[in-house]
Every structure is written in C-alpha cells, then in structure tokens.
Amino acid sequence: GASSTISFSGAGLLQLGGSMFSAATGTLTAPSGTVEYNGAAQQVQALSYNNLILSGGGTKTLAAVTTVGGNLTIGDGTTFNANNGLTVSGTTTVGSGTSGVLAITATAGTKIFAGLVTINNGGLWNETVNETFTFQGGIANTGTGTFTAGTGAHTFNTNSQTLTGIFTIPNVTVTGA
C-alpha cells in the first residue's frame, strides 16, 4: 500500500486540523520541529515526536505507545487521553492558564515524564485508574490546577526533584539522589 513520509530538517511547525497517517502507513522523522494537533476530536498517532502540542479544544486520544523527545503541551480547552505508553523527555505542560486536561483512564503501557510536569491554573491531571508513573523532573501544580492521582505507584527517581503546589498521591516511591 501507499506510504507517507514527513521529515523535519530543522525547526518547523506542522499543524494538523484533521487526521495523520498511522505508523503502519507512514513515517515521521522529527529530530527537531513541532507537530500540533489543533482540530476537534483527533487521534494522536503512535509516532516519535520532537515537540508535541495538543490544542484547538476537543479530545485527543493516544493511538498507541508514543515518545515525545522534547516538550508536550496540552492547551486550554483540550483533553488528552493518554491511554497507552507515553514517554516525554522534555517538559509537560497541562493548560495555558484557564483549562486543559491530561486524562489517564486505562492502564496500558508505561508513563515516564523526564522533565518538569506543570499543571497551570485551571489545568487538570486526572488519573481514573491505578496506573504506574515515573517522574524525573518534578511536578509544579500552580494556582488553581488540580492533580488527581490514582493508587498506582508514582516513582520519583534519577535526580533531585521539586514538588510545588497541592497534591494527594497515595503511593509514592523515591529513589536516586
């Protein structure tokens, strides 16, 4: 069948208001640049992204195991259902000051956040299942942001980290220095 290829050779922005090809039907080479899903309801394909922005409102659903080598941003009015394995090497930002949701509603795959996770005013981190998470850059819950954790293990490892704001995390493991 037909195959699609998108290659970033430098800083660039690919904005998707509709659907993106899947890993089975195409290749994304993005050692730099940003992909933005900015339509209403969209499936975030299981590709390796540099920076990933989810905006435009509606719900974005993770298709399968995905790696973000840079930063993940979930904009105001947008819900991201991260129901598969997800690794974010850079920062993760939930909301831009009024809303934005990172929802974990299924226990599929490992969730690793290597950079600082920031839940901004009006943002919501919402775990409705008991998934395990690894944090390596700390968490900042600013202003009126909400961090709702399930009872799965939340491991803070690798280096010193700062937790800022109000949290209730029932199952925490701290390792490393």
Secondary structure as UniProt FT lines:
FT   STRAND          4..7
FT   STRAND          13..16
FT   TURN            23..25
FT   STRAND          26..29
FT   STRAND          34..37
FT   STRAND          42..44
FT   STRAND          48..49
FT   STRAND          51..54
FT   STRAND          58..62
FT   STRAND          66..68
FT   STRAND          72..74
FT   TURN            76..77
FT   STRAND          78..81
FT   STRAND          86..88
FT   STRAND          92..94
FT   STRAND          101..104
FT   STRAND          111..113
FT   STRAND          117..119
FT   TURN            121..122
FT   STRAND          124..127
FT   STRAND          133..135
FT   STRAND          139..141
FT   TURN            143..144
FT   STRAND          146..148
FT   STRAND          154..156
FT   STRAND          163..164
FT   STRAND          172..174
//
